[in-house]
Every structure is written in C-alpha cells, then in structure tokens.
Amino acid sequence: MKKDSCSQAGENNPKINLGAIKVNKSIPLILFLLVIFGVKIGTVSANTKDSPPPSIEETFSEAGFKTVEESVEEFENYFECDVELPRMTPSISFTHRFGRFYEDKQYNMNHSLAIRFVNKDIRENIYKIDIRPLKNKINFKDKLNLNGKEFTLQDGSKAIYFESHQFNFLVFEKNDLQYLLGIYRKVPNTVTPESLVKIANSIK
C-alpha cells in the first residue's frame, strides 16, 4: 500500500552553513570525507600505530551511516510516506554510497535523510542528496539575489542552483519533499547545472 505524502510538524528552521572548512591533500581520505560531510569527527575512533586504518565502510558506519536502502526505509517509516530517489547520478564514478536518517530529537524540526556517494580512489568525486519534508524545508530563495540561478523542471516546478565554498547545489521540491543535490566543486566541469537539472527530472 502506498504511503501518504511526507509531512511532519516544524515551522521554524535554523540557518545551516552549507560551506565547509578548507581541506588540503595531506589530510587522509577518511577524515577529508567526514569533514566535507559535516560529520562529528569525535564520534569516530582513532586508530593506533599498530592497527590498520579503518575502512570507509567502518568509518561511515561508526558515524551513523548505513546502506541507502536502510536509511530510506527508516525515513519512510518515520514519516509514513514514500521517498523517490533520482534515477540518474552524475556522470562520474563512485565506489561507495551511504545513507543516514537523522532524527532531530531536540528541536523536532531538522529530521532529514542524507545520502552520500564517494570514490575511495578519486577523492574529488563526491555527490550528496539531502531530503527533508516541506514543513521542515530550508528557504534558499535568497540565493537568487547572490549567485543563484532559477531553472524550470519538467513538471513545471522551480529549482534553484547556487554555489557555496565546497559544493554546487540544486534545490527543488517534489512529492511534498525538499531535495538538495550537491556536487563537490573540485569535480571537473562534466557535472554542470544542467546535469543536476536532468538528475532532478529523473525523480518520478
């Protein structure tokens, strides 16, 4: 049976800093990815000199990430709704993908689903999807007054493209959800704003 549209109480939304601190090539890949994705580094156990470094799977698991399928199911069960993911991905290679459902037990307004695509061999290949109910959405309309650009999707709805310090984003609304697609800015120009629009249009 198809679930209802996603909805949950939550009117006010704190501002979220979509930029990230600058990270150089000397930082290990695992730490680099965790910083880029805003994961609390203190939650990940440090390895000793005699122990091998944790794998990407182990590190993300300790930081609360699971499989995409498990995370989507948690989100759907919590909100009693269906979540459609884009059927397309950026035209760059990925070796791993992870998901995490975040339940905001303190303020009850920042519940979200985070999906992350990474490549263990090409650290610049980073792509992320953040999904939240419309009642908990973040307002990005001010981005149009800065460096943002508006696109029209196939269903007639509007999407906003904008750039931050670390990621280029496309935000749009579909099926009572707000989607935020982000591609790491150091990815070659093969992933354009138009590419993100095509990915958005692949959601049915």
C-alpha positions as CSV (number, residue, x, y, z in Angstrom):
1,M,0.0,0.0,0.0
2,K,1.3,3.4,-1.0
3,K,2.0,5.6,2.0
4,D,0.8,9.2,2.4
5,S,2.8,12.2,1.4
6,C,5.6,13.2,3.8
7,S,4.6,15.6,6.5
8,Q,5.8,16.5,10.0
9,A,5.4,19.5,12.3
10,G,8.1,22.1,12.3
11,E,7.7,25.7,11.3
12,N,10.9,27.4,12.1
13,N,14.3,26.3,10.7
14,P,17.7,27.4,11.9
15,K,20.2,28.5,9.2
16,I,22.6,25.8,8.1
17,N,26.1,26.6,6.9
18,L,26.4,24.9,3.6
19,G,30.1,25.8,3.3
20,A,32.8,23.8,4.9
21,I,36.3,24.4,6.1
22,K,39.1,24.1,3.6
23,V,40.8,20.7,3.4
24,N,44.1,20.1,1.7
25,K,45.5,17.0,0.1
26,S,47.6,16.0,3.1
27,I,44.6,15.0,5.2
28,P,43.7,11.3,5.0
29,L,40.8,10.4,2.7
30,I,38.5,9.2,5.6
31,L,39.0,12.4,7.6
32,F,38.6,14.5,4.5
33,L,35.2,12.9,3.7
34,L,33.9,13.2,7.2
35,V,34.8,16.9,7.3
36,I,33.3,17.6,3.9
37,F,30.0,15.9,5.0
38,G,29.9,17.7,8.4
39,V,30.2,14.5,10.5
40,K,31.4,15.0,14.0
41,I,34.9,13.7,13.9
42,G,34.9,12.9,17.6
43,T,32.4,10.1,17.0
44,V,35.0,8.2,15.0
45,S,37.5,6.1,16.9
46,A,41.2,6.9,16.3
47,N,43.4,4.1,15.2
48,T,46.7,3.4,16.9
49,K,50.1,3.0,15.2
50,D,49.8,-0.8,15.4
51,S,46.3,-1.1,14.0
52,P,45.3,-0.6,10.3
53,P,43.3,2.4,9.4
54,P,39.5,1.8,9.4
55,S,37.9,1.2,6.0
56,I,35.5,3.6,4.5
57,E,32.6,1.3,5.4
58,E,33.7,1.0,9.1
59,T,34.3,4.7,9.5
60,F,30.9,5.8,8.0
61,S,29.1,3.1,9.9
62,E,30.6,4.4,13.2
63,A,29.5,7.9,12.2
64,G,25.9,6.7,11.9
65,F,25.7,5.9,8.2
66,K,24.0,2.7,6.9
67,T,23.1,1.4,3.5
68,V,21.0,3.7,1.4
69,E,18.1,1.2,1.4
70,E,18.1,1.0,5.2
71,S,18.2,4.8,5.6
72,V,15.4,5.4,3.1
73,E,13.2,2.8,4.9
74,E,13.8,4.5,8.3
75,F,12.8,7.8,6.8
76,E,9.7,6.4,5.1
77,N,8.6,4.6,8.3
78,Y,9.1,7.6,10.4
79,F,7.1,9.9,8.2
80,E,4.8,7.2,6.8
81,C,5.5,8.2,3.2
82,D,7.3,7.1,0.1
83,V,10.6,8.5,-1.0
84,E,11.6,8.6,-4.6
85,L,15.4,8.9,-5.3
86,P,16.8,10.2,-8.6
87,R,17.2,7.5,-11.1
88,M,20.2,9.3,-12.5
89,T,23.6,10.1,-10.9
90,P,26.3,12.5,-12.0
91,S,28.5,11.2,-14.9
92,I,31.5,10.5,-12.6
93,S,32.5,7.2,-10.9
94,F,31.7,6.2,-7.3
95,T,32.9,3.2,-5.3
96,H,30.6,3.6,-2.3
97,R,27.3,5.1,-1.3
98,F,25.9,5.5,2.2
99,G,22.7,6.8,3.8
100,R,21.7,8.2,7.2
101,F,18.3,9.2,8.6
102,Y,18.7,12.0,11.2
103,E,16.0,12.3,13.8
104,D,16.1,15.7,15.5
105,K,15.0,14.7,19.0
106,Q,16.0,18.1,20.5
107,Y,14.1,20.5,18.3
108,N,11.9,18.2,16.2
109,M,12.4,20.3,13.1
110,N,15.6,19.1,11.3
111,H,14.6,15.5,10.5
112,S,16.4,14.6,7.3
113,L,17.7,11.9,5.0
114,A,21.3,12.2,3.9
115,I,22.7,10.1,1.0
116,R,26.4,10.3,0.2
117,F,28.3,9.0,-2.9
118,V,32.1,8.8,-2.7
119,N,35.1,7.3,-4.6
120,K,37.9,5.8,-2.5
121,D,40.3,6.3,-5.3
122,I,39.3,9.7,-6.6
123,R,38.7,11.9,-3.5
124,E,37.1,14.8,-5.5
125,N,34.2,12.6,-6.7
126,I,31.7,13.5,-4.0
127,Y,28.0,13.8,-4.5
128,K,25.3,14.1,-1.9
129,I,21.5,14.2,-1.6
130,D,19.7,15.7,1.3
131,I,15.9,15.2,1.7
132,R,13.5,16.7,4.2
133,P,9.7,17.2,4.5
134,L,8.4,20.5,3.1
135,K,7.3,21.6,6.6
136,N,10.9,21.4,7.7
137,K,12.4,22.9,4.5
138,I,15.1,25.4,4.3
139,N,14.5,28.7,2.4
140,F,17.0,29.1,-0.3
141,K,15.3,31.9,-2.3
142,D,17.8,34.4,-1.1
143,K,20.4,32.6,-3.2
144,L,18.8,34.1,-6.3
145,N,19.9,37.5,-5.1
146,L,23.5,36.3,-4.9
147,N,25.0,33.8,-7.4
148,G,21.9,31.7,-7.8
149,K,20.0,30.8,-11.0
150,E,16.5,29.5,-11.4
151,F,15.6,26.5,-13.6
152,T,12.2,25.1,-14.5
153,L,11.8,21.3,-14.1
154,Q,9.8,19.1,-16.4
155,D,6.8,19.1,-14.1
156,G,6.7,22.9,-14.1
157,S,8.2,23.4,-10.7
158,K,11.2,25.7,-10.0
159,A,14.7,24.7,-8.9
160,I,17.4,27.0,-7.6
161,Y,21.1,26.4,-8.5
162,F,23.7,28.1,-6.3
163,E,27.3,27.7,-5.4
164,S,28.9,27.5,-1.9
165,H,32.5,27.2,-0.8
166,Q,32.7,23.5,-1.2
167,F,29.6,22.4,-3.2
168,N,27.5,23.4,-6.1
169,F,23.8,22.8,-5.2
170,L,20.4,22.4,-6.8
171,V,17.4,22.6,-4.5
172,F,13.8,21.8,-5.5
173,E,10.5,20.4,-4.2
174,K,8.8,17.3,-5.3
175,N,6.2,14.9,-3.7
176,D,6.0,17.0,-0.5
177,L,9.7,16.8,0.0
178,Q,12.6,19.2,-0.4
179,Y,15.6,17.8,-2.3
180,L,19.1,19.3,-2.2
181,L,21.6,17.8,-4.7
182,G,25.2,18.8,-4.1
183,I,28.3,18.1,-6.2
184,Y,31.8,18.8,-4.9
185,R,33.2,21.9,-6.6
186,K,36.5,20.3,-7.5
187,V,34.8,17.8,-9.7
188,P,35.7,18.6,-13.4
189,N,33.1,20.6,-15.4
190,T,31.4,17.4,-16.6
191,V,28.8,18.0,-13.9
192,T,27.1,21.2,-14.9
193,P,24.0,22.9,-13.5
194,E,22.1,21.4,-16.5
195,S,23.3,18.0,-15.4
196,L,21.9,18.4,-12.0
197,V,18.6,19.5,-13.5
198,K,18.5,16.3,-15.5
199,I,19.1,14.3,-12.3
200,A,16.2,16.2,-10.7
201,N,13.9,15.4,-13.6
202,S,14.7,11.7,-13.2
203,I,12.6,11.6,-10.0
204,K,9.1,10.3,-10.8
